[in-house]
Amino acid sequence: MEARLRDGNLLLHVTPTGPLAERLPAFDVELIPLSDTLLVGRPPIATRWLSYAFYTLPDGRAYLHHGARATPKVSGRVPSGS
């Protein structure tokens, strides 16, 4: 997953890997902020809105939480708040 700005909107670019990559092409999810760290979006294959949360652990490691997954931040800026 890669968060990026396009035309003033925050998009999450998702590139499936592993077995999903064979069946699901890459896609973008427009993220709509509810707070500084909580956003919602609806992937093209979804029928309902999903939540996305940026957070930082006490040791400074940053993550994006979506569904049952916590994806570590590897570069760039994390929204303020935690």
C-alpha positions in Angstrom: 0.0 0.0 0.0 1.1 3.5 -0.8 -0.6 6.7 0.3 -0.4 9.5 -2.1 -2.1 12.9 -2.9 -3.8 13.4 -6.2 -5.8 16.5 -7.0 -5.9 17.4 -3.3 -7.4 14.0 -2.3 -5.6 11.3 -0.3 -5.5 8.0 -2.2 -4.3 4.6 -1.0 -2.8 2.7 -3.9 -3.0 -1.0 -3.2 -1.0 -3.6 -5.1 -2.0 -7.1 -4.2 0.8 -9.6 -3.6 1.0 -13.3 -3.2 -1.9 -15.5 -4.4 -4.2 -12.4 -4.6 -2.0 -10.8 -7.2 -3.1 -13.4 -9.8 -6.7 -12.5 -9.3 -6.9 -8.9 -8.3 -5.3 -6.0 -10.2 -3.8 -2.9 -8.4 -6.4 -0.3 -7.4 -6.8 3.0 -5.7 -9.1 3.9 -2.7 -9.9 7.5 -2.0 -9.6 8.1 1.7 -12.0 10.5 3.4 -10.7 11.9 6.7 -12.9 11.6 9.8 -10.1 12.9 12.1 -6.3 13.5 11.8 -5.7 9.8 12.0 -8.9 8.0 11.1 -10.2 7.8 7.5 -12.8 5.8 5.5 -12.7 4.6 2.0 -14.5 2.1 -0.3 -12.3 0.0 -2.5 -13.7 -0.7 -6.0 -14.6 -4.3 -5.1 -16.3 -3.4 -1.8 -20.0 -2.8 -1.1 -19.4 -0.9 2.2 -17.1 1.7 3.6 -14.0 0.5 5.4 -11.9 2.2 8.1 -8.2 3.1 7.8 -6.3 4.3 10.8 -2.7 5.8 11.0 -1.1 5.3 14.4 2.3 5.3 16.1 3.4 3.0 18.8 5.2 4.3 22.0 8.5 3.2 20.5 8.0 5.4 17.4 7.1 2.8 14.9 4.2 3.9 12.6 1.5 1.8 11.1 -1.6 1.9 8.9 -4.3 -0.3 10.3 -7.0 -1.6 7.9 -9.3 -4.6 8.7 -7.3 -7.1 10.6 -3.9 -5.9 9.3 -1.4 -3.5 10.6 1.0 -2.4 7.8 4.3 -0.8 9.0 5.3 2.6 7.5 8.5 2.4 5.5 8.9 6.0 4.3 7.2 9.4 4.2 5.2 11.3 6.8 2.6 10.0 9.2 -0.5 12.2 10.1 -0.2 13.9 13.5 -1.9 12.5 16.5 -1.9 8.9 17.8 
